[in-house]
Amino acid sequence: MNVRRSAIIAALCASGVLLPQGAARAHPHVFAEARLEVTIKPDGTVDRLRHVWRFDELFSSTVMLEFDANSDLLLDDAERETVAGVVTGSIAEFGYFQRIEVSGNEVGVAPVDDLKVLFEDGQMIIFFTAVPAETVAIADEPSFGVFDPTFYTAIEFLDEKEMVLEGAPANCGHEMVIPDPDEAIAQNQDKLTEAFFNDPGGNDMSKLFATRMDVSCS
């Protein structure tokens, strides 16, 4: 499991920025391995973002125990639908744990209505698609970040193969960017205030630590 998000917390402690009151809130408790596929329409605009998140065994077993209404150690279709509804509502509050930016401006996403839940080898896997709330042209070189702004969940991409750009023009490419925690802190020292650690979900500073897909077109 990639521990980049844990390294962020260690770097904050070393820098003296991390305040005792916020330390517990900033530490990730849930871990998920992720895949992102961004598809482009023939007209050069973003069609949708397809997400797959595979959660750690501990969190997955907790979900199993919480939602296994008939105590058969399995989640049937109805129980998985209940989980999907709870997850959808929870992440909707935080922009579905993603951020689309074009020229420094954020683009929202339409409400997600297709989230599905599966259990495989003791791990919960969720699938969903997100559609930009407004037209996003790939030629404008958008950026697609994936992160939990509360830092409770560490969403990790194991390698560049887990970030895919499909249907883009030949002159457009992409790269996976994992911000260096030390550099992010050093460059934004004056912005990481007590409010950030007390209520990280109430601001957008956590985007500094988000793994993202950056698009460039020549």
N, C-alpha and C positions, 0 to 999 in steps of 0.2 A: 504494500500500500504506500503510495506517495505521501510523504509527511510534510510537504511544503507548507500547508496551512499551520501545522504545529510549529514549524520554524518561524513563522510570522510572530507567534506569541512569544517564543524565546527571544527573538530580536527585540520585541517591544520591552521585555523585561530588562534586557541588557542595556537598552538605550535610556532607561529611566523614565520612559514615557508612560508605561503601563501603571495605572493607579490601582492601589489595593482594592478599592471599591468595585472596580470594573473587571478585575482579573478573571473572576469566575464566569462572568457573562461573556468574555471574549474568547474563552477556550472552547474548541469544537468538541462536541459530545457524540456526534453521529458522523460516519464517514461513508462516502459514496463514490464509486468509480463511474465515470461518465463518458458519454459519447455524444457528439453534436454533429448533425448533418444539416447544412444550409443549402437549400435548393433554389436555383435561379430560373425564372421563366424565360421563354424565348425572347421576350422584349427587353431583357436585361434588368428586370426588377426582382426583388427577393420574393420568392413564393412562400416559403415557410421554414421554420427551424424545427427539426426533429430531435428530440432529446431521449436518451436512455440513461437511467441511473440505477446502478446496482449497489444496494446498501450492505453495510457490514452485518455479520452474523448476529452480533449482540442486539443491535437495534431491530433487526428482522425478527428475531425470536420474541422481542418485546411486543412488536406489532401483532405477531401470531397469537400470543397469549391474550392480548387486549381485545382482539376482534374475533376470536374463535368462539362464537356464541354457543355452539353445541359441544364444545370441548372434545372434538375428535382429532385434534392436532393437525387439522387441515383447514384451509380456508376455501369454502365453496364459492360459487359464482356470486351469490348474494353478499357474502361476507367480504369478498374482494371489491365488490362495487361500493360497499360502505367505506372501506379503506380508501378507495380512489376518491370518493366524495370528500372525505376528511382531508386528504393530502391536497386536493385541488383547492379547497377553500383556504387551507393554511398557507400555501405558497402564493396564492393570488394576492394576499395582503402585501407581499414583498416582490411584486412584479414577476412572479413565477421564477424567482432566482435567476433572472437574466437581465441583460441590459444591451440595448441596441443603440449605438451612437453614430451619428453622421456629422462630420465637421464640428465635433464637440457638443452637438445637440442630441438629447435623448429622444428616442422614438419608442412609444409604448407598444404593447401587444394587445390584440383582441382577447377577450375571455377564452380560456381554454375549456373545451368541452369533450375532449376525447381521451383523457388520461386513463390508462389501464394499469392494473397491478397483476404481477405474476410472482410465484415463489419457485425458486430453482436452487437446488443444492443448499438449502437452508438460508438463502438470501432473497430478500424482496427486490424485485425489479419493477421500475415504473417506466412507462412509455407515454410520451405526449408530444403534440406538435403545437407550435406557437406561430401566429401569423402577425406580422407588423400591422399596427393600427393605421398606418399611412404608408404610402408608396415609398420604397427604399430602392434607389438605383444602385446597382453594383458598381457602376462607374464612379460613384461618389465615395467609394472606398470606405464602406461602413466597418464598424468594429462590433463584434458579438461577444459579450462577457457573460460568464456563468459563475454565480457565487450566491452564497447566503449572506445577506447584509447584516444578520445578527451574529454571524460567526458560530452559530450553534452546529451547523452542518458544514463539514469540509467536503466540497465537491471537487474531485480530482480527475484529471485526464492523464492516463499513464504514459502516453506518448502521442506524437503528432498524428498518428494514424487514426486517433479517436476524434479528430476534428476534420470534417470533410466538407468541401465546397463542390457542389454538383451543378453542372449546366452553365457555369460561368464562361464568358468569352475567353478566347485563347490568350488575350493580353492581360487577363486578371488572374492573380494568384493569391495565396493566403499563407499565413504562418501562425503557429500557436505561440502565444506570449505568456510566460509565467513571470510576473513581476518579482523582482528581487526584494524581499522584505526590508533589508537594510537600506537599499536605495530609495524605496518608497517612503520610508520613515524619514530619511535624511532630507529628501526633497519636499516633504510636507510637514516638517516638524511643527511649524506654527499653526497648522490646521488641526492636528490631532489633539483636541481638547478633552477635558473631562466629560463633556457631553457625548463625545464619540463613544467612550467606553461605558457610560451609564445607559445610553440608549442608541446602540449602533444602528438599529433599524430605523431610527428617526432622522437619519441623514444619509448622504450618498458617499461618504468618505471610504466606505468599505470597497468601493469599486477600484480603489488603488491596488488592492490585493487580489483582484479577480483574474483568473486565467481567462484568456480571451483569444478569439480569432480575429486577426487584423487582415483586411483585404487591401491589396494594392493593384493598381492597373497602370500599365505603361502606355 
